[in-house]
């Protein structure tokens, strides 16, 4: 009787879980599982990119969704006590030529911020096939494993008309690996780029204001800092540690809207902002003969919330004309290294 009662209880519990409201279900991660992974020996030939690619592909489901707009499918795995981070990328430049980029490295840490990177461009010569089966859908095969990669179709995404200000061009939608979506804008008069938060969909974060109030809010999950200006939230800062360690929260500089850029719009904007690269980049901002892309990084890596006060000081400065205040939200790379960086609106004076 006791055994039967136990079976009934188990059946009742299983039924309760199956019918539990969706909001009661969470994706639970446990220390037990993490320790189990750390102790497991996967037997990988970790210095052989093709062998690692085969193992990663084999462990994927048959169909996956690629969210980031530079078409990176990110992953992590643990092998013999070491955590590795990597990506499979179906780049617009070469995926239709049957190529897929594969890269991985030990996960960066404060004491090891730039670990050795392993990269391979894979195709038929390595026994890897890439086949386009539909717009923004690709089938990747190796040995006896095939995975369909569905790229993020944001072709219909446009900002509300009031989001595009005078002298601005909307270059395309950005979906960052953080799960946050942006509108990439270029101001042709001020020659500056902005990442504007897309609030036309639910935002995968919650925001907190700075102590003392003001127009800046910071994402509780991402650490992304936004300045509320002229009816929009402009990305002005990302956590410096996340940027240094190249995490999913390092900001959208590496997720340009390469599937949705129209004609020469991006190249023309980059050349307008930086004439020195004329003739050196393609229409997607890639440097000729290099795997590097032009860096669009208008926001500042900040170490503490008080660092962000520089933006409000610029907006309130009498030295900055009202029409030029949008340049207050851009801090170039050289200036960002200074103790008290000057936004572009002040640096240009």
C-alpha positions as CSV (number, residue, x, y, z in Angstrom):
1,X,0.0,0.0,0.0
2,X,2.8,2.4,0.9
3,X,4.5,1.7,-2.5
4,X,1.3,2.3,-4.3
5,X,0.8,5.6,-2.4
6,X,4.3,6.6,-3.4
7,X,3.6,5.9,-7.0
8,X,0.4,8.0,-6.9
9,X,2.3,10.8,-5.2
10,X,5.0,10.7,-7.9
11,X,2.4,10.7,-10.7
12,X,0.6,13.6,-9.0
13,X,3.8,15.6,-8.8
14,X,4.7,14.9,-12.4
15,X,1.2,16.0,-13.5
16,X,1.5,19.1,-11.4
17,X,4.8,20.1,-13.0
18,X,3.4,19.4,-16.5
19,X,0.5,21.7,-15.9
20,X,2.3,24.3,-13.9
21,X,1.9,27.9,-15.2
22,X,4.7,28.9,-17.6
23,X,5.7,31.7,-15.2
24,X,6.5,29.1,-12.5
25,X,9.1,27.4,-14.8
26,X,12.7,28.6,-14.7
27,X,15.8,27.3,-16.3
28,X,17.7,26.2,-13.2
29,X,21.5,26.0,-13.2
30,X,23.1,24.2,-10.3
31,X,26.6,24.0,-8.8
32,X,26.2,20.2,-9.0
33,X,26.0,20.3,-12.7
34,X,28.9,22.8,-13.1
35,X,31.1,20.6,-11.0
36,X,30.1,17.6,-13.0
37,X,31.1,19.4,-16.2
38,X,34.4,20.5,-14.7
39,X,35.3,16.9,-13.7
40,X,34.4,15.5,-17.1
41,X,37.1,14.6,-19.6
42,X,35.7,15.1,-23.1
43,X,38.8,13.7,-24.7
44,X,38.9,16.6,-27.3
45,X,42.0,17.3,-29.4
46,X,41.6,20.9,-28.3
47,X,44.3,22.3,-30.6
48,X,42.6,20.8,-33.7
49,X,39.9,23.3,-34.8
50,X,38.3,20.8,-37.2
51,X,38.0,18.2,-34.4
52,X,36.5,20.8,-32.0
53,X,34.1,22.0,-34.7
54,X,33.0,18.4,-35.3
55,X,32.3,17.9,-31.6
56,X,30.4,21.2,-31.3
57,X,28.3,20.5,-34.3
58,X,27.5,17.0,-33.1
59,X,26.3,18.3,-29.8
60,X,23.9,20.9,-31.4
61,X,20.2,20.2,-32.1
62,X,19.3,19.8,-35.7
63,X,18.0,23.4,-35.9
64,X,19.3,26.4,-34.1
65,X,18.5,30.1,-34.1
66,X,21.2,32.7,-34.6
67,X,20.2,35.9,-32.9
68,X,23.2,38.3,-33.3
69,X,23.1,40.4,-36.5
70,X,26.7,39.7,-37.5
71,X,25.6,36.0,-37.7
72,X,27.6,34.6,-34.8
73,X,26.3,31.4,-33.1
74,X,28.0,31.5,-29.7
75,X,28.7,28.6,-27.5
76,X,30.6,27.5,-24.4
77,X,31.9,24.1,-23.2
78,X,34.1,22.7,-20.5
79,X,36.9,20.2,-21.3
80,X,39.2,18.8,-18.6
81,X,38.5,21.6,-16.2
82,X,38.9,24.5,-18.6
83,X,36.0,26.6,-19.9
84,X,36.2,27.4,-23.6
85,X,34.1,30.1,-25.5
86,X,33.6,30.2,-29.2
87,X,31.4,30.8,-32.2
88,X,30.3,29.5,-35.5
89,X,29.8,32.4,-37.9
90,X,28.0,32.4,-41.2
91,X,29.4,35.7,-42.4
92,X,27.7,37.6,-45.2
93,X,31.0,37.9,-47.0
94,X,31.6,34.2,-47.6
95,X,28.7,32.0,-46.5
96,X,27.3,31.8,-50.0
97,X,30.7,30.6,-51.2
98,X,30.2,27.5,-49.0
99,X,32.4,28.8,-46.1
100,X,31.8,28.9,-42.3
101,X,34.1,30.6,-39.8
102,X,34.8,28.7,-36.6
103,X,36.7,30.2,-33.6
104,X,37.2,29.3,-29.9
105,X,39.5,30.1,-27.0
106,X,39.8,29.7,-23.3
107,X,37.3,31.9,-21.6
108,X,39.0,35.2,-20.8
109,X,39.6,36.1,-17.2
110,X,41.0,39.1,-15.4
111,X,44.4,37.4,-15.2
112,X,44.2,36.1,-18.8
113,X,42.3,38.7,-20.7
114,X,43.7,37.7,-24.2
115,X,44.0,33.9,-24.3
116,X,45.2,32.2,-27.5
117,X,42.5,32.3,-30.2
118,X,42.0,29.3,-32.5
119,X,40.3,30.1,-35.8
120,X,39.5,28.2,-39.0
121,X,37.7,29.0,-42.2
122,X,36.0,25.7,-43.1
123,X,34.6,24.5,-46.4
124,X,34.5,21.5,-48.7
125,X,38.3,21.1,-48.5
126,X,37.8,20.2,-44.8
127,X,34.7,18.1,-45.4
128,X,32.3,20.8,-44.4
129,X,29.4,21.9,-46.6
130,X,27.3,25.0,-46.3
131,X,24.1,25.1,-48.3
132,X,21.6,28.0,-48.5
133,X,18.1,26.5,-48.2
134,X,16.1,29.7,-47.9
135,X,16.7,33.4,-47.3
136,X,18.8,33.6,-44.2
137,X,18.7,29.9,-43.6
138,X,21.8,27.6,-44.0
139,X,22.4,23.9,-43.7
140,X,25.9,23.1,-42.3
141,X,27.1,19.5,-42.5
142,X,30.2,17.6,-41.5
143,X,30.6,13.8,-41.3
144,X,27.2,12.4,-40.2
145,X,25.9,15.6,-38.6
146,X,23.8,18.3,-40.2
147,X,22.5,21.5,-38.5
148,X,20.3,24.1,-39.9
149,X,21.2,27.6,-38.8
150,X,18.4,30.2,-39.0
151,X,19.7,33.7,-39.1
152,X,17.8,36.5,-37.5
153,X,15.4,38.0,-40.0
154,X,15.0,41.7,-39.0
155,X,14.4,42.9,-42.5
156,X,11.0,44.4,-41.5
157,X,12.3,46.2,-38.5
158,X,12.3,50.0,-38.8
159,X,12.4,52.7,-36.1
160,X,9.3,54.8,-35.4
161,X,9.4,57.9,-37.6
162,X,10.0,60.2,-34.7
163,X,13.2,58.2,-33.8
164,X,15.0,59.3,-36.9
165,X,16.1,62.9,-36.3
166,X,17.1,65.6,-38.7
167,X,20.4,64.8,-40.4
168,X,20.2,61.2,-39.4
169,X,20.2,58.0,-41.4
170,X,18.9,54.7,-40.1
171,X,21.5,52.1,-41.2
172,X,19.8,49.0,-39.9
173,X,18.6,47.0,-36.9
174,X,21.1,45.5,-34.5
175,X,20.5,42.4,-32.3
176,X,23.3,42.1,-29.8
177,X,24.5,38.9,-28.2
178,X,23.3,40.4,-24.9
179,X,19.7,39.9,-26.2
180,X,19.2,43.7,-26.6
181,X,18.0,45.2,-29.9
182,X,19.2,48.6,-31.2
183,X,18.7,50.9,-34.1
184,X,22.1,52.0,-35.6
185,X,21.9,55.6,-36.6
186,X,24.4,58.0,-38.3
187,X,24.2,61.8,-38.0
188,X,25.7,63.1,-41.3
189,X,26.1,66.7,-40.0
190,X,27.9,65.8,-36.8
191,X,29.4,62.7,-38.3
192,X,28.7,60.4,-35.4
193,X,27.1,57.0,-34.9
194,X,24.6,56.1,-32.2
195,X,23.1,52.9,-30.9
196,X,19.5,53.7,-30.0
197,X,17.6,51.3,-27.7
198,X,14.7,49.6,-29.6
199,X,11.7,49.8,-27.3
200,X,9.2,48.7,-29.9
201,X,9.6,45.2,-28.4
202,X,10.0,44.0,-24.8
203,X,13.5,44.8,-23.6
204,X,15.4,41.9,-22.1
205,X,16.5,43.9,-19.1
206,X,15.3,46.1,-16.2
207,X,16.7,49.5,-15.6
208,X,17.7,51.5,-12.5
209,X,18.4,55.2,-12.3
210,X,21.6,56.6,-10.8
211,X,21.7,57.8,-7.3
212,X,20.3,61.4,-7.2
213,X,18.2,60.9,-10.4
214,X,18.9,62.3,-13.8
215,X,18.6,61.1,-17.4
216,X,20.9,58.0,-17.2
217,X,19.6,54.5,-16.5
218,X,21.7,51.3,-16.2
219,X,20.5,47.8,-17.1
220,X,20.5,45.5,-14.1
221,X,21.4,42.5,-16.2
222,X,23.6,43.9,-18.9
223,X,25.1,47.0,-17.2
224,X,24.4,49.0,-20.4
225,X,24.0,52.7,-19.6
226,X,21.5,54.8,-21.6
227,X,21.0,58.5,-21.7
228,X,17.3,59.6,-22.2
229,X,17.6,62.4,-24.8
230,X,15.1,63.8,-27.3
231,X,12.6,61.0,-26.7
232,X,15.2,58.1,-27.2
233,X,17.5,56.1,-25.1
234,X,21.1,56.4,-26.5
235,X,23.7,53.8,-25.4
236,X,26.5,55.8,-23.7
237,X,28.3,53.2,-21.7
238,X,29.1,49.5,-21.1
239,X,30.8,48.0,-18.1
240,X,34.6,48.2,-18.6
241,X,35.3,44.8,-17.2
242,X,32.8,43.1,-19.6
243,X,34.4,45.0,-22.5
244,X,37.9,44.0,-21.4
245,X,37.0,40.3,-21.1
246,X,35.0,40.3,-24.4
247,X,31.8,38.9,-22.8
248,X,28.3,38.9,-24.2
249,X,27.8,42.2,-22.4
250,X,30.7,44.1,-24.1
251,X,28.3,46.2,-26.2
252,X,27.0,46.0,-29.8
253,X,30.2,47.2,-31.7
254,X,30.6,43.6,-33.0
255,X,27.0,43.1,-34.2
256,X,26.5,45.4,-37.1
257,X,23.3,44.8,-39.2
258,X,25.3,43.2,-42.1
259,X,22.3,41.3,-43.5
260,X,20.2,44.5,-43.8
261,X,22.6,47.2,-44.9
262,X,21.4,48.9,-48.1
263,X,23.9,49.6,-50.9
264,X,26.8,51.8,-49.9
265,X,25.1,53.4,-46.9
266,X,27.4,52.0,-44.2
267,X,30.6,52.6,-46.2
268,X,29.6,56.1,-47.0
269,X,28.8,56.8,-43.3
270,X,32.2,55.4,-42.1
271,X,34.1,57.3,-44.7
272,X,32.3,60.5,-43.7
273,X,33.2,60.0,-40.1
274,X,36.8,58.8,-40.9
275,X,38.0,59.9,-44.3
276,X,41.3,58.1,-43.8
277,X,39.7,54.7,-44.5
278,X,38.4,55.7,-47.9
279,X,39.4,52.9,-50.4
280,X,40.3,50.5,-47.6
281,X,36.9,49.1,-46.6
282,X,34.1,47.2,-48.4
283,X,30.4,48.1,-48.2
284,X,30.1,46.2,-45.0
285,X,33.0,48.0,-43.3
286,X,35.5,45.1,-43.6
287,X,39.1,46.1,-44.3
288,X,40.3,44.8,-47.6
289,X,42.4,41.7,-47.3
290,X,41.8,41.5,-43.6
291,X,39.5,39.8,-41.2
292,X,39.0,43.1,-39.3
293,X,36.0,45.3,-39.5
294,X,35.9,49.1,-38.9
295,X,35.1,49.7,-35.2
296,X,31.9,51.6,-34.5
297,X,32.2,52.1,-30.8
298,X,30.7,55.5,-29.8
299,X,29.9,54.5,-26.2
300,X,32.3,54.6,-23.2
301,X,33.6,51.7,-21.1
302,X,32.8,52.8,-17.6
303,X,34.3,51.5,-14.3
304,X,31.8,53.0,-11.9
305,X,28.4,54.7,-12.3
306,X,29.9,58.1,-11.4
307,X,32.0,58.0,-14.6
308,X,28.8,58.5,-16.6
309,X,28.2,62.0,-15.3
310,X,30.5,63.3,-18.0
311,X,27.6,63.1,-20.5
312,X,25.2,65.3,-18.5
313,X,28.0,67.8,-17.9
314,X,28.5,68.0,-21.7
315,X,24.7,68.4,-22.4
316,X,24.5,71.2,-19.8
317,X,27.7,72.9,-21.0
318,X,27.2,76.4,-22.3
319,X,30.1,75.7,-24.7
320,X,27.9,73.2,-26.6
321,X,25.2,74.5,-28.9
322,X,21.8,72.8,-28.6
323,X,22.1,71.5,-32.2
324,X,25.4,69.8,-31.4
325,X,24.3,68.0,-28.2
326,X,24.0,64.7,-29.9
327,X,27.8,64.6,-30.1
328,X,27.9,64.7,-26.3
329,X,27.1,60.9,-26.4
330,X,30.2,59.9,-28.3
331,X,33.6,59.3,-26.7
332,X,36.3,58.1,-29.1
333,X,38.8,55.3,-28.3
334,X,41.7,57.6,-27.5
335,X,39.7,59.8,-25.3
336,X,38.2,56.9,-23.4
337,X,41.6,56.0,-22.0
338,X,41.9,59.3,-20.2
339,X,40.9,59.7,-16.6
340,X,38.4,62.4,-17.4
341,X,37.4,61.8,-21.0
342,X,35.8,64.5,-23.1
343,X,32.8,63.8,-25.3
344,X,33.2,64.6,-28.9
345,X,31.1,67.8,-28.6
346,X,33.7,69.2,-26.2
347,X,36.8,67.7,-27.8
348,X,36.0,69.4,-31.2
349,X,35.9,72.8,-29.7
